[in-house]
Amino acid sequence: MSAKKTKLIVGIPKGSLQETTTKLFASAGYNLTIPSRSYYPSIDDPEIECMLIRAQEMARYVEQGVLDVGITGLDWVKETGAKVKEVADLRAPWPNYRQIRWLLCVKEGSKIKSVKDLEGKRIATEAVGMTKRYLKEHGVKADIEFSWGATEVKPPVLADAIVDVSETGSSIRANNLKILDTVVETTPRLIANKASWEDDWKRRKIERMLLMLKGAIDAAGRVGLMLNVRRADLDAILNVLPALGSPTISALANEDWVALNTVVEETVVRDLLPELVEKGATGIVEFPLSKIVG
């Protein structure tokens, strides 16, 4: 009798995380295609099926077992109160994958100076659950209204204060708002259904997929460097060479020279290469990275 075929059902976040998530899977080696009129993306792994789900709903469907695993922000896990397994933090130096904050804000010039001043006031937000818990922690009772969008324009006429999400704070500043406090800090998370996580086959499949996703994230913003160095100059080179771990040093045919192979942040290369040349390095080669594993 043939073994029963098993599928891992993966939730792909629709909305702000969608484009970056697609690029993440591509960098991890998966061909993920999202048709414009379909909620069922295709992926080149016969053991995986994908569903396109709003990030706000992802945790609920993972908890229910409709999805085995999904990607959503920690904020939406907290907002729904879903009981799921948080497998990994997927923060990355890409749009919408960085750490973001839910901010308590009022209009500049408002008499509201702290959360305590919100007693009996009206607050607009998309994150009603998180805001309720935040106010409860501070012993404040206020009227919390769900905001369908454009939350940042509501103070002071439609709301006394807002709780809104921000990655850079540009929208807050553009609307002449003042930040009073951070309600929640959040990053994208890989979450799993608890029963799926206890299933040996599914857990192994999730862990293997995560290995590739994290490998792609760890390579983001980094490049590889290869260079040749005289043994006499080696200590001077190592002193200026930042590395992901220790560089690999290999002997060359000329015993007076060695080859170095290392990984560095791409942002330092412009200043690092001239310094390496000054210290005696030659044959420097910079190369892109797709994944860093282990």
N, C-alpha and C positions, 0 to 999 in steps of 0.2 A: 504494500500500500504506500502511495506517495505521501510525502509529508504535507501537512496542511499549509497552504500559502497564507502568509500574514502580511498585513499592510500597516505602515505607520501613517496616521493621519496628522498632517502638519498644518497649523494655522498660520497663514501669511497675513500680516497686518495691512489692512486697507487704509489709505489716507496718507498722513505725513510720513509714516515709516515705510511705505510701500516701495518707493523707488530705491531707497538706500538698502532695504532688505533684499531686493532683487539683485543689486550689485554685490551685496555680501555673499549671497549664494553663488553668484557667478565667480567671484574671487575664490570661493571655497571649492570650486570645481563642479558645481551643479548648473545645468542648463535649465533655469527656471523661466518659463514664459507665461505672461499673464495676458490673455486675450482681452480686448477692450470691452466686450459684452458678456464676459463669463466670470463667474465666481469660483471657477475650478481651474487654477493654473496647472500647466503641465510641467513635469520635471523628468529628467532623464535618469531616473532611478525607479525600476519597476516595483520596488518594495516601499515606495513613498507615494502617498496621495496628498494633494494640497487643497486647502480651501481658503478663499479670501474673506477675511472677517475683520470688521472694524476693531481697532485696538481697544476701544472702550468695552467691547463685548467679549474679547478673547478669553479672559480669565474665567468668565462664567461658563463658556462652552467647554473649556478645558476641565473645569471642575466636574461638569456633568458627564464627561467622557465622550462627547460628540467629537472632540479633538483629543489626540494623545498628547500633543505638545504644540506650543505656539510661542510667538514672539509678541510681547506687549510691554508697555511701560510699567514699572513698579507702582506708579501712581494709580493705574487702573486696577491692579491687583488689590491695592488698599481700598480704592473707591468701592469696588464690588464686595469686598470682604470674602472673596472666593478662597476656598481651601484647596490650594494647589501646591505642588512641589516646585520651589524655585531652584532651578538647575544651575543657571549661570547668569552673571552680569555680562551683557554684550556691549557695554559702552565702547565707543570707537571715535576717532577724530574725524567724523563725517557729519554732515547735516542731519539733525534729528536723532543721532546716535550718541551725542554728547550728553553730559549731565544737564538736566534742565530743572527749573524750580517753579513751584506754584507759589505765587507771591500775593500777600495781602496788601492792597493798594487803596489809596484815597486820592482825591484831587489835590493838587498843590494848593496850599492855603486853607485846607480843611481844618476845622477845629478838632477833628479826630486825630489824636497823637499816638495812640497805642491801642492794642486789642481790647483793653479794658473800657475804652470809650465807645465800643460798639454795642454796648448793652441797649437792647430795644431798637437798634438800627436795622437797616435793610442792606443785605449783602447779595450781590449777583455773582453766580459762578456756575461752571459746568460740573464742578466737582463738589456736589452737595454733601455726599457722605464724608469726604475728607474734611470739609469745612466744618461740619457739625461736630466731628470728633475733636478738631482743633479748638473750637470754641468751648467745648465741654472741658477740655484740659485746662482752659484758662478761666473756667467758672463764669462764662459769659453766655447770655441768652439773647439771640438776635433772630430776625426774620431772614431766612436764607431762601433765595429764589433761584430756580434753574435758569441759566442763560443759554439761549439758543445760538449765540454768536455775537460778535462785535462787543464783547464784554467790556473791553477797555474804554469804550466811549460812553458808558452808562453813568459814571459819577459826574456831577453830583445830582443830576436831575432824576434819573431812573433808579439810582442806588446810592447809598451813602458810601459804600466801599465795594470792592470786588476781590475775588480770589481768582487769579488768572495765571496761565502757564507762560513761561518766558525762557528762551534759550540765551538770548543776548541782552535783553532788556530794552531793545530799540523801540519796540511798540509802546512800552511803558513810558519811555521818555518822550516819544512823539506825541503822546496824548496828555502830556503835562500831568502825569501821575507821580505820586510819592509812595515809595515802598516802606511799609511799616514792619513787615516781618516775612520770613519764609515759612510757609505752611508745610510743604513737603519737598524734598529733593528726590529726583527720580532719574533712572536710566533704563534703557531697554533690557528686558530679562527674557531668558528662555525658561518657560514654565511647562510643567508636565502634569498630567492627570496622575493622581496618587496610585491608582490601580495599574495604570500603564507603566509607571516607574517600577512597580514591583514585579512586572512581567519580565522574565529574563531576556526574551528575544527583543522586546520593545526597548528595554533599558539599554541593551547593547547597541541597538540601532541608533538610539538617541545620543549615546555617548560617542559613537563613531561620527555622527553628523556634527556634534558639538566640537569634536577635535578639529574637524576641517574648518568650521566657522571661526573658532578661536585662532586657528593658524592664520587665517586670512586677516583677522583683526590685529593680531600681533605683528603682522608684516606691514600694516598700514602706517605710512609716514616714515618707514625705515628703508634703507638701501644697504646693499652689500659693498664692501671695499676689498680689493685685492691689491697688494703692493709688495715690492721687493725692498729689502733693507739689509745693509751691511750689519754683521753681528756686532761690530763696534758701536753702531748707532741704535741698536735695538732698545736699550733702556730709555733713551731719549724719545724714541718713537712711542713706546708703550706709555710713557708719562703723559703724552698729549692725545692719546687715542682712546676716546670713549668707546665702550663696547657693550653689546648685549652678552653678558658673560665674558669669559676670557677669549681673546683672539686665538685662532688656530695658527700655530707656527710650524712651518715645514722646511726641511732642509732642501737646498738647491744643489745642483751639480758642482757649483763653485762653493766650497766649504766656508768661504768668508761671507756668504750671503744666505739669507733665509727669506721665505715667502710668508706673508701674513694674510689671513682671511678673517674678516670681521664684519659685524653689522652695527650700523650707527643710525641715529636719527637724521633724516634727510635735511632738516633745518640747519644742521651744523656743518654740512659738507662744504658750503661756500667758503667758510672761514678755516675749516680744518685742512683742506687739501693744500693750500699754500704753505701752511705751517709744517705739514708732513714733508713737503718738498724741501723746505728750509732745513729740516732735521736730517735730510739725506735719503728720503724714500724715493724710489723710481718705479716706473712701470705701473703707476696707479690706475686701477680700473674700477669704475663705479657701475653697479648693475642693479636693476630693479628686483624686488622680491614679491612673490605671490603668496607665500605662506611661511610661517615660522612655527614649527611643531616641536614640542619637547623642551 
